[in-house]
Amino acid sequence: MSGVDFGRISILLVDHHPIVRLGLRFVLEQDGRFGVIGEAGNGREATRLVDALRPDVVVMDGNLPDVDGLALAREIKRIRPATRLMVVAAGGGETDILGLLEAGVDGYLLKQCQPEELRDGVGRVHAGERVLHQSIVRVLVARAVNRVPVPTIEALSEREQEVLRLLADGATSKEIAVALGLRPKTVENHRARILGKLGVTNSAAAVRAALANGLLGSGAQAGGDRLFGAAF
């Protein structure tokens, strides 16, 4: 039995950003099935609260300042095997996601998901189902049939998608920085993360992946063609 009942599904929120926890609480408590019984901003506090409150579901980020998601998932399952785990993360590589699933995570959604998708996912996870974002399902299916993994375009943040669209238009790092009000170094960091998330090594491949997955409109093709001989 969970620490707090009241006939509702008890939830512990784990994310190091208070504003994210506030948003998750607001979205989940719009559904009368759920009751948030605690919040944690780091792994140490999360494990303490899991032991003390015995939540039905933990909704957690995939990476915290003091512990990675894999280690935290294993520790929560060790402390309380009955607690269901839903990761809500900004993205994640194939290896990280597979590791979390093997560690006992029951669901994996992206922070870009719609509120109703989160509520539905938490309810289904509590009911014993495995819930995965559609982009992650595509990657796992591709892996299962020994095909080249499909790039998880949806795993890109909104800012990373903006940078990628400008890259497809043929913009340089300096031009992107001016257009988005960023420092050139910040643009370079975004580009590096885009490469990692899409599993590619240069801008041409990143734009091809975006075009193939429908992220970029046909108007981006001309700009993208100018990149196909270049690397980051």
C-alpha positions as CSV (number, residue, x, y, z in Angstrom):
1,M,0.0,0.0,0.0
2,S,1.3,3.5,-0.8
3,G,2.1,6.1,1.8
4,V,-1.0,8.2,0.9
5,D,-4.1,6.7,-0.4
6,F,-7.4,8.7,-0.7
7,G,-8.3,6.4,-3.6
8,R,-5.9,8.2,-5.9
9,I,-2.6,7.1,-7.6
10,S,0.2,8.6,-5.5
11,I,3.0,10.2,-7.4
12,L,6.5,11.4,-6.5
13,L,8.0,14.0,-8.8
14,V,11.8,14.0,-9.3
15,D,13.5,16.8,-11.3
16,H,16.2,19.2,-10.4
17,H,14.3,22.2,-11.9
18,P,11.6,23.5,-9.6
19,I,9.7,25.0,-12.5
20,V,9.5,21.6,-14.2
21,R,8.2,20.0,-11.1
22,L,5.6,22.7,-10.8
23,G,4.5,22.1,-14.4
24,L,4.3,18.3,-13.9
25,R,2.2,18.8,-10.7
26,F,-0.2,21.1,-12.5
27,V,-0.7,18.8,-15.5
28,L,-1.1,15.6,-13.4
29,E,-3.4,17.1,-10.7
30,Q,-5.8,18.2,-13.4
31,D,-6.7,14.5,-13.5
32,G,-8.6,13.4,-10.4
33,R,-7.0,10.0,-10.5
34,F,-3.6,11.4,-9.4
35,G,-2.3,12.9,-6.2
36,V,1.3,14.3,-6.0
37,I,2.6,13.3,-2.5
38,G,6.1,14.6,-2.7
39,E,8.9,16.3,-4.8
40,A,12.6,15.8,-4.9
41,G,15.3,17.8,-6.7
42,N,18.1,15.2,-6.5
43,G,18.7,11.5,-6.3
44,R,19.4,11.3,-2.6
45,E,16.2,13.0,-1.7
46,A,14.3,10.9,-4.2
47,T,15.4,7.6,-2.7
48,R,14.6,8.9,0.8
49,L,11.1,9.9,-0.2
50,V,10.5,6.6,-2.0
51,D,11.3,4.8,1.1
52,A,9.3,7.1,3.4
53,L,6.2,7.7,1.2
54,R,6.0,4.5,-0.9
55,P,4.5,6.2,-4.0
56,D,2.6,4.2,-6.6
57,V,4.5,6.0,-9.5
58,V,7.7,8.0,-9.6
59,V,7.8,10.6,-12.5
60,M,11.5,11.4,-12.9
61,D,14.0,13.1,-15.1
62,G,16.5,10.9,-16.9
63,N,19.5,12.6,-15.4
64,L,20.0,14.5,-12.1
65,P,23.0,16.6,-10.8
66,D,24.1,14.0,-8.3
67,V,23.2,10.7,-10.0
68,D,22.3,9.4,-13.5
69,G,18.9,8.1,-14.3
70,L,20.1,4.5,-14.6
71,A,21.6,4.4,-11.1
72,L,18.5,6.1,-9.6
73,A,16.1,3.7,-11.4
74,R,18.0,0.7,-10.0
75,E,18.0,2.1,-6.5
76,I,14.3,2.9,-6.5
77,K,13.5,-0.6,-7.7
78,R,15.7,-2.0,-5.0
79,I,14.0,0.0,-2.3
80,R,10.5,-0.5,-3.5
81,P,10.0,-2.9,-6.5
82,A,6.3,-2.2,-6.6
83,T,6.8,1.4,-7.5
84,R,6.3,2.1,-11.2
85,L,8.8,4.4,-12.9
86,M,8.0,6.9,-15.6
87,V,11.0,8.9,-17.1
88,V,10.1,12.3,-18.6
89,A,13.3,13.6,-20.2
90,A,14.4,16.2,-22.7
91,G,15.8,13.5,-25.0
92,G,18.1,10.5,-24.7
93,G,20.3,8.3,-26.8
94,E,19.4,4.7,-27.7
95,T,21.9,3.2,-25.3
96,D,20.7,5.3,-22.4
97,I,17.1,4.5,-23.1
98,L,17.7,0.7,-23.4
99,G,19.7,0.8,-20.1
100,L,16.9,2.5,-18.3
101,L,14.3,0.0,-19.6
102,E,16.6,-2.9,-18.5
103,A,16.9,-1.3,-15.1
104,G,13.1,-1.4,-14.6
105,V,11.8,1.8,-16.0
106,D,8.2,1.3,-17.1
107,G,7.7,4.3,-19.3
108,Y,9.7,6.9,-21.2
109,L,8.2,10.1,-22.5
110,L,9.8,13.3,-23.8
111,K,9.2,16.7,-22.1
112,Q,7.8,17.9,-25.4
113,C,4.8,15.5,-25.0
114,Q,1.3,16.9,-24.7
115,P,-0.3,17.2,-21.2
116,E,-2.9,14.5,-22.1
117,E,-0.1,12.2,-23.3
118,L,1.6,12.5,-19.9
119,R,-1.6,11.9,-17.9
120,D,-2.5,8.9,-20.1
121,G,1.0,7.5,-19.9
122,V,1.2,7.7,-16.1
123,G,-2.2,6.0,-15.8
124,R,-1.2,3.2,-18.1
125,V,2.2,2.7,-16.4
126,H,0.3,2.4,-13.1
127,A,-1.9,-0.2,-14.7
128,G,1.1,-2.3,-15.6
129,E,1.7,-1.3,-19.2
130,R,4.9,-0.2,-20.8
131,V,4.6,3.3,-22.3
132,L,7.2,4.7,-24.8
133,H,7.2,7.9,-26.9
134,Q,6.6,7.1,-30.5
135,S,10.1,8.2,-31.6
136,I,11.6,5.8,-29.1
137,V,9.4,3.0,-30.4
138,R,10.7,3.5,-33.9
139,V,14.3,3.3,-32.7
140,L,13.7,0.1,-30.8
141,V,11.8,-1.5,-33.7
142,A,14.6,-0.6,-36.1
143,R,17.2,-2.1,-33.7
144,A,15.1,-5.3,-33.4
145,V,15.0,-5.9,-37.1
146,N,18.7,-5.1,-37.5
147,R,18.1,-2.0,-39.6
148,V,19.9,1.3,-39.3
149,P,18.3,3.1,-36.3
150,V,15.8,5.9,-37.2
151,P,17.0,9.3,-36.0
152,T,14.8,10.5,-33.1
153,I,13.9,13.9,-34.4
154,E,11.3,14.4,-31.7
155,A,14.1,14.1,-29.1
156,L,15.4,17.5,-30.2
157,S,14.5,20.5,-28.0
158,E,12.6,23.4,-29.6
159,R,15.8,25.4,-29.7
160,E,17.8,22.6,-31.3
161,Q,15.1,22.3,-34.0
162,E,15.3,26.0,-34.6
163,V,19.1,25.7,-35.1
164,L,18.7,22.7,-37.4
165,R,16.1,24.6,-39.5
166,L,18.6,27.5,-39.9
167,L,21.4,25.1,-40.8
168,A,19.2,23.7,-43.5
169,D,18.7,27.2,-44.9
170,G,22.5,27.4,-45.2
171,A,23.1,29.8,-42.3
172,T,26.5,29.9,-40.6
173,S,27.0,29.7,-36.8
174,K,27.4,33.5,-36.6
175,E,24.2,34.1,-38.6
176,I,22.3,31.6,-36.4
177,A,23.6,33.3,-33.3
178,V,22.4,36.7,-34.5
179,A,19.0,35.3,-35.6
180,L,18.3,33.6,-32.3
181,G,20.0,36.1,-30.0
182,L,22.6,33.5,-28.9
183,R,26.4,33.5,-28.5
184,P,28.2,31.6,-31.3
185,K,29.6,29.2,-28.6
186,T,26.0,28.4,-27.6
187,V,25.1,27.6,-31.2
188,E,28.1,25.3,-31.4
189,N,26.9,23.5,-28.3
190,H,23.5,23.1,-29.8
191,R,24.9,21.7,-33.0
192,A,27.0,19.2,-31.0
193,R,23.9,18.0,-29.2
194,I,22.0,17.7,-32.4
195,L,24.7,15.5,-33.9
196,G,24.7,13.3,-30.8
197,K,20.9,12.9,-30.7
198,L,20.6,12.1,-34.4
199,G,23.6,9.8,-34.4
200,V,25.3,11.6,-37.2
201,T,28.7,13.2,-37.7
202,N,28.2,16.3,-39.7
203,S,25.6,19.0,-40.6
204,A,24.8,17.4,-44.0
205,A,23.8,14.2,-42.4
206,A,21.7,16.0,-39.8
207,V,19.8,17.9,-42.4
208,R,19.2,14.8,-44.4
209,A,17.8,13.1,-41.3
210,A,15.5,16.1,-40.6
211,L,14.3,16.1,-44.2
212,A,13.7,12.4,-44.2
213,N,11.7,12.6,-41.0
214,G,9.5,15.5,-42.2
215,L,10.9,18.0,-39.7
216,L,11.9,20.4,-42.4
217,G,9.7,21.6,-45.2
218,S,10.5,21.2,-48.9
219,G,11.8,24.8,-48.9
220,A,14.7,23.7,-46.8
221,Q,16.0,21.4,-49.5
222,A,18.0,24.0,-51.4
223,G,19.7,25.2,-48.3
224,G,20.3,21.7,-47.2
225,D,21.9,20.8,-50.5
226,R,24.6,23.5,-49.9
227,L,25.6,21.6,-46.7
228,F,25.9,18.1,-48.1
229,G,29.6,18.5,-48.9
230,A,30.4,20.2,-45.6
231,A,31.0,19.1,-42.0
232,F,30.5,20.9,-38.7
